[in-house]
Amino acid sequence: MSRDLRPPVDILHYEIVQEQASALGRMGRALEQTLTRLREFDAAHALSETPASLQPARRRLVAEAGQALWMFVVQREASGLRDSRHIMRTYNVPGEVQQCMGLVPVPLKPAST
């Protein structure tokens, strides 16, 4: 049986760094997935020709991508990576997604009769 002779604080630091890297990977994959769904929607429905009935679905996809972007940026900043321009370029994040990053939509109340 091998015994780790490193101080406990070093072992803890190593575990924390591993979890940060894992969380960054999860957040990056989540962003990629939401952006892919948005791009697939746009490809299936030419943006200028998207009927009004499909606009709520597209807005939901943009909001989901904005939330995923926000989560990824916050996780990176918590890890000490402060410049998010790299994310925007690497993932080719549309401006409308960047603009809604971090916004939490207010649920609409049903109309009272």
C-alpha positions, 0 to 999 in steps of 0.5 A: 500500500502506497502512502501519499506523503504530500501535505493534506492541503496539497492533496485538497488543492489538487482535488479542487483543480480537478473539479474546476477542470471538470466543471469547465468541461461540462459548461463548455459542452453545455454551451456547445449543445445549446448553440448547436440547437440554435444553429440547427433551428436557424438552418431549418427555418431561414431566420428572415422567414421564421413564422411568428408561431416559431418565434417563441421557440427561437427565443427560448433557444436563444435564452437557453444558449445565453444561460449556458454562456453565462454559466460557462463565463462565471465558471471560468472567472471563478477559475481565474480566467477573466477574459471571455473574448476567447469564448466568444470567438472560439464558440462563435457565440452570436451577438444576440446570445451574448446580449441575453447572457445572464438574464433570467426571464420573468415567467408570464402570469396567465391573463386573469378573466 
